[in-house]
Amino acid sequence: MVDTHAHLGLCEPPEAELIASAAAAGVRRILTVGLGEDSNPGVVASAQANGEVFASVGRHPNSADGFDDRAAGAIEQLCAQEGVVAVGETGLDFYRDRSDPDDQRRAFAAQIGIAKRTDKALVVHLRDREGSEDAVSEAFETLERDADGVRVILHCFSAGPRWAKRAAEPGWYLSFAGNLTYPKAEAIREAAAIVPAERVLVETDSPFLAPQPVRGKPNQPANVVATAERLAEVRGVPYGELEGIVEENAARVFGW
């Protein structure tokens, strides 16, 4: 299995311990994701120091305030570093009021352009206020308009089956996290059941969203197995078959 989205630098155990625990659980590769200029160099260093780890560099929408050409240039420069396989996470987050929506849009558009120019995957974060689909709707329109030819990953996909069907049309990848396993997450499971096999991924979003068996504790990459087991049940396939599918998809999208 692979963990296609983690934040190793935010997890509590030392990085070496996280990687060892993941390997013991059968997790062969980890994508560690930067959130901005303060964390991007760290994820690159982690990827270069550990053969099992790869990096994504970007500016999270919750910290998009002040995003400018200099910030975009710094991200694009890091894309040339060994071990960097993706841009982001970027996107739109209207759940919190931490960043001006126009700054989020500017950062999102810039990172789409970076992914296109550097031929990296694009890791997209989407979150709406309760009862709203404004961020999802706008982001889909932006991606459909501007991200042609980009390998798009909708990380921690939670938007439901209608949006999963729409994401299948341009061939975007949908990645499912620990919230797939929560008792009330029927809409997420409905979406997970219909994603084309060649576009499904699984992640932890460590240290967040620990799956149900360890819910309430800090998450870590080893726990991706629990989410993958539930995903296999939802899709009606043996775990070993899902494992092979996810590993193949991750290798295709990230080129690792």
C-alpha angles and dihedrals in degrees: 000000000000133000106224097188129032138137102220093177091060096049120102104229117071114273094248090055092049092051093046092049090049092050091050089054091051098260106145103181137022130197109210113200130214122219100195146322092310095057105026095081090050095054090049090051090049092052092049093048098047126049092207094055131079130181142232118195127199149103118280115228091239089064098036096116111121095015108162143157091283091056091047091049092052091053093047091049091054090052088073091060121105112263097024108124104158147033121231158338088232135138137096129314116183093162094084129037095223097117135031110256092231091054088050091051092049093050092045094051092047093051092048086056092048092051090050095049095045097039092235128143115260118230110207128199118198127180131161136191114263110287094011133105097184097116094045093046095048094044092050090052091049093049094045090051102040111019102067108149093015119122098236123198118192098206122210089007111210105149099105137242098300091060092041089059091049092048090054092063096069091034100249121168119242118208121198125208137190094290086074086075097053116112095238096045097099094133091055091049091049088054093046091054094059104041111116109258092239091058104047123110136171132214145163104221083213131231087025134064101025110197120255098269090060099022114154093033127095109275125234136182095264088067092066086089092066091052092046091051091055091045090054089053092049092050093043097236133119115266092243091056093050090047091056092046094050094046091050092047093048091049090051097047098040099031093226 
